[in-house]
Amino acid sequence: MSWTDERVSTLKKLWLDGLSASQIAKQLGGVTRNAVIGKVHRLGLSGRAAPSQPARPAFKAPRPARPAATAMPAAPRRVVAAEPVAPAPAPVAAHQQPSVPVLRNEAPGSATVLTLGAHMCKWPIGDPSSDGFTFCGRRSSEGPYCVEHARVAYQPQQTKKKGGATELARSLRRYI
């Protein structure tokens, strides 16, 4: 379909009347919405009648204030500072290194999200939606968990047991 002078003048009139490209395409027939948009662009028809907008009130009434939430304040969490405890005297051989001081408050569940440090175990204890939710908080060896929780988190890969004839029969069934 070619753009004749008559179709172009109809296009210009409909475009300036504020019809959409798909409405114009339906009225012209034989053209797509994208063809109408392309022709409008090539003709440089940018000025079109603004679509009618409903009259807006000049003044909006303010919204009523939201009532303050009357939630029960949560009980403050107890934060206990960790104090180093001197290790028991033990004979240290020349090839051994002295032991690291043990922290007194290394009981699981002693750290909150606010007291959790970089080298503390980040194993979650309890339900995250409850007020009693804490983290393990013990000193982590490598990674995010202490030795005990690392054993739980990182299980060794199980070796696959092969059943000899049974495994061979199962493999053959795939190809038969």
C-alpha positions in Angstrom: 0.0 0.0 0.0 1.4 3.4 -0.9 0.8 6.7 0.8 -1.3 8.8 -1.7 -1.8 12.5 -1.2 -5.4 11.9 -0.1 -4.3 9.3 2.5 -1.6 11.6 3.8 -4.0 14.5 4.2 -6.5 12.2 6.0 -3.6 11.0 8.2 -2.7 14.7 9.1 -6.3 15.6 9.9 -6.8 12.6 12.1 -3.5 13.0 13.8 -4.2 16.7 14.6 -7.7 15.7 15.9 -5.9 13.6 18.5 -6.7 10.1 17.4 -4.2 7.4 18.3 -2.0 5.7 15.7 -4.0 2.5 16.0 -7.3 4.3 15.5 -5.9 6.1 12.4 -4.7 2.8 11.0 -8.1 1.3 11.4 -9.8 4.2 9.6 -7.3 4.3 6.8 -7.3 0.5 6.3 -4.4 -1.5 4.9 -1.8 0.0 7.2 -0.4 -0.9 10.6 -0.1 1.2 13.7 3.7 1.2 13.2 3.3 2.4 9.6 1.2 5.3 10.8 3.8 6.2 13.5 6.6 6.1 10.9 4.7 8.3 8.5 3.9 10.8 11.2 7.5 10.9 12.2 8.7 11.4 8.6 6.2 14.2 8.1 7.3 15.9 11.3 3.8 16.0 12.7 4.7 16.7 16.3 2.0 19.3 17.3 -1.2 17.5 18.0 -4.2 18.5 20.0 -3.8 17.6 23.6 -6.2 14.9 24.8 -8.9 16.2 27.0 -8.1 16.0 30.6 -10.6 16.1 33.4 -10.6 19.2 35.4 -8.7 18.8 38.6 -9.6 20.6 41.8 -7.2 23.4 42.7 -7.2 22.4 46.3 -6.9 18.9 47.8 -8.2 18.3 51.3 -5.4 17.0 53.5 -5.5 13.4 54.5 -6.4 12.6 58.1 -3.4 11.8 60.2 -2.6 8.1 60.6 -3.1 6.7 64.0 0.1 5.8 65.7 0.8 2.1 66.0 0.1 0.8 69.5 2.5 -2.1 69.4 3.9 -3.4 72.6 7.6 -2.3 72.9 9.9 -5.2 72.7 11.9 -6.2 75.7 15.4 -4.8 75.4 18.0 -7.4 74.5 20.7 -8.0 77.0 24.1 -7.3 75.5 26.9 -8.9 77.5 30.4 -7.8 76.8 32.9 -10.5 76.2 35.9 -10.5 78.6 39.0 -12.6 78.1 39.7 -15.2 80.6 43.3 -16.2 81.3 44.0 -19.7 80.1 44.9 -22.4 82.6 48.7 -22.6 83.1 50.0 -25.5 81.0 53.5 -26.4 80.0 54.2 -25.1 76.5 56.7 -26.9 74.4 59.0 -25.0 72.1 57.2 -26.2 69.0 53.7 -25.4 70.3 52.1 -22.0 70.1 50.3 -20.6 73.2 46.6 -21.1 73.2 44.2 -18.3 72.2 42.4 -16.8 75.2 38.9 -18.2 75.6 36.1 -15.7 75.8 33.8 -16.1 78.8 30.5 -15.5 77.0 31.0 -17.9 74.1 27.7 -19.7 74.8 25.7 -20.2 71.6 23.0 -17.6 71.2 24.9 -14.7 72.8 25.1 -12.4 69.7 22.4 -10.3 68.2 22.6 -8.7 64.7 23.8 -5.5 66.4 26.6 -7.2 68.4 27.8 -9.6 65.7 31.4 -9.0 64.7 33.5 -10.0 61.8 35.1 -13.1 63.4 32.0 -14.3 65.2 29.9 -17.4 64.2 26.9 -16.3 62.2 24.9 -19.5 62.8 21.2 -18.5 63.4 19.6 -19.7 66.5 15.8 -19.6 66.9 13.0 -18.2 64.7 14.0 -14.9 62.9 10.5 -13.5 63.5 10.7 -13.9 67.3 12.3 -11.6 69.8 14.6 -14.3 71.1 16.4 -14.7 67.8 20.2 -14.6 68.1 23.3 -15.9 66.5 25.9 -18.4 67.9 28.5 -15.7 68.4 31.4 -18.0 69.2 34.7 -17.2 67.5 34.7 -18.5 63.9 37.8 -20.3 62.7 37.6 -20.0 58.9 34.5 -18.7 57.2 31.3 -17.6 58.8 30.8 -20.4 61.3 32.6 -21.8 64.4 34.1 -25.3 64.3 31.0 -27.0 65.6 28.6 -25.3 63.2 31.0 -25.6 60.3 30.8 -29.4 60.7 27.0 -29.2 60.4 27.0 -26.8 57.5 29.8 -28.4 55.4 29.1 -32.1 55.0 31.7 -34.1 53.1 30.5 -35.3 49.7 29.0 -38.9 49.9 30.8 -41.3 47.6 28.5 -43.1 45.2 28.4 -46.8 45.7 28.4 -48.8 42.5 26.5 -52.0 42.4 28.5 -53.9 39.8 26.0 -55.9 37.7 23.0 -53.8 38.8 24.8 -50.6 37.7 25.7 -52.2 34.4 22.2 -53.4 33.7 20.8 -49.9 34.5 23.4 -48.2 32.2 22.6 -50.6 29.4 18.8 -49.9 29.7 19.5 -46.3 28.8 20.9 -47.3 25.4 18.5 -50.1 24.5 
